[in-house]
Amino acid sequence: MKTIDKVKIPSKADRIAAMESYNALSAVIDQLKDEVPEIEIEETQKKIRIPIMALRLLTEILKETGKGNLVTVVPIATEMTTQAASEYLGVSRPYFVKLLEESKMPYIKVGRHRRVKFKDVQSYKNEMKVDQKKVLKQIISDSEELGLYDS
């Protein structure tokens, strides 16, 4: 996985340019259907073809950059170390390894090291969020029944 070392929060000028570009691109992107449009680079007059899927991703990147947010693009098939995966989930590495050993998520071994696919870690994170919402709803329901919470 390639990383950009000098990642920094977008400047005000970057945010303005990103929002202007987002507005212009999002205004025409739905009209493009599933074509592979040509875009001209103004400075060089060179035309390049960009798949519509990549343009849709670019609109999301521009939108978030316009808000001042940092953006990360991770290929779905990317393999992660247990350390990187645990950091992504916000759990300790030993806890994450325990999840793997309990077969909560598939992994492969490369030598002595475990590797997990980003898509599997992302799916697990989404499942965690769903479970957390269920628990919170149950806590609120129990609190209301006990008269501890008045909605």
C-alpha positions in Angstrom: 0.0 0.0 0.0 1.5 3.3 -1.1 1.3 6.2 1.4 1.9 9.9 1.0 4.4 11.0 3.6 3.6 14.7 3.7 -0.1 14.6 4.4 -1.4 17.9 5.8 -4.8 19.5 6.4 -6.0 21.4 3.3 -5.2 25.1 3.2 -8.0 27.6 2.8 -7.1 28.0 -0.9 -7.1 24.2 -1.3 -10.6 24.0 0.3 -12.0 26.8 -1.9 -10.6 25.2 -5.1 -11.8 21.8 -4.0 -15.4 23.0 -3.4 -15.4 24.9 -6.7 -14.2 21.8 -8.5 -16.7 19.6 -6.6 -19.6 21.9 -7.6 -18.6 21.9 -11.3 -17.9 18.2 -11.5 -20.9 17.0 -9.5 -23.1 19.2 -11.8 -22.2 17.3 -14.9 -21.2 13.8 -13.6 -24.8 12.4 -13.6 -25.2 13.4 -17.2 -22.2 11.3 -18.2 -23.9 7.9 -17.5 -21.3 5.1 -17.8 -19.2 6.8 -20.5 -15.4 7.3 -20.2 -15.2 11.1 -20.6 -12.2 13.0 -21.8 -10.9 15.8 -19.7 -8.5 18.4 -20.9 -5.6 19.6 -18.8 -5.8 23.4 -19.3 -2.0 24.0 -18.8 -0.9 21.4 -21.4 -4.0 21.1 -23.5 -3.6 17.3 -23.2 -6.8 15.3 -23.1 -7.0 12.3 -20.8 -9.8 9.7 -20.4 -11.0 9.0 -16.9 -13.4 6.2 -16.0 -16.7 7.5 -14.6 -16.1 5.4 -11.4 -12.8 7.3 -10.8 -14.6 10.6 -11.4 -17.3 9.7 -8.8 -14.5 8.9 -6.3 -12.8 12.2 -7.2 -16.1 14.1 -6.5 -16.1 12.6 -3.0 -12.5 13.5 -2.4 -13.1 17.0 -3.5 -16.2 17.3 -1.3 -14.3 16.1 1.8 -11.2 18.3 0.9 -13.5 21.3 0.6 -14.7 20.6 4.1 -11.1 20.6 5.3 -11.0 16.8 5.9 -8.1 14.6 5.1 -8.9 11.7 2.8 -7.5 8.2 2.5 -8.0 5.9 -0.4 -7.5 2.2 0.4 -7.9 -0.5 -2.3 -10.5 -3.0 -1.0 -8.2 -6.0 -1.6 -5.3 -4.5 0.4 -3.8 -6.7 3.0 -3.2 -5.2 6.4 -0.9 -6.1 9.3 -2.6 -6.9 12.6 -1.1 -3.6 14.0 -2.6 -1.5 11.1 -6.0 -3.4 11.4 -6.2 -2.9 15.2 -5.4 0.8 14.8 -8.2 1.1 12.1 -10.7 -0.5 14.5 -9.4 1.4 17.5 -8.6 -1.7 19.5 -5.4 -3.1 20.9 -3.3 -5.5 18.8 -3.6 -8.4 21.3 -7.4 -8.0 21.3 -7.4 -8.0 17.5 -5.2 -11.1 17.4 -7.7 -12.8 19.8 -10.5 -11.9 17.3 -8.5 -13.7 14.6 -7.8 -16.7 16.8 -11.6 -16.9 17.6 -12.3 -17.0 13.8 -14.2 -13.7 13.9 -12.4 -12.7 10.8 -10.5 -14.6 8.0 -6.7 -14.1 7.8 -3.7 -15.6 6.1 -0.2 -16.2 7.5 2.9 -14.9 5.7 5.7 -16.6 7.5 4.9 -16.0 11.2 2.8 -12.9 10.5 -0.9 -12.7 10.1 -2.4 -10.6 7.3 -6.1 -9.6 6.9 -7.9 -8.0 4.0 -9.0 -4.5 4.4 -12.5 -5.4 3.2 -12.8 -7.9 6.0 -11.7 -5.4 8.6 -14.1 -2.8 7.2 -17.0 -5.4 7.3 -16.2 -6.2 10.9 -16.1 -2.5 11.8 -19.5 -2.0 10.2 -20.9 -5.0 12.2 -19.5 -3.6 15.4 -21.3 -0.3 14.7 -24.6 -2.1 14.1 -24.2 -4.1 17.3 -23.3 -0.9 19.3 -26.5 0.7 18.1 -28.6 -2.3 19.1 -27.0 -2.2 22.6 -27.6 1.6 22.9 -31.2 1.2 21.9 -31.6 -1.6 24.5 -30.0 0.5 27.2 -32.4 3.4 26.4 -35.4 1.0 26.4 -34.4 -0.5 29.7 -33.8 3.0 31.2 -37.2 4.1 30.1 -38.9 1.0 31.6 -37.1 1.7 34.9 -38.1 5.3 34.8 -34.5 6.5 34.6 -34.9 8.1 31.2 -37.8 10.2 30.0 -37.8 10.8 26.2 
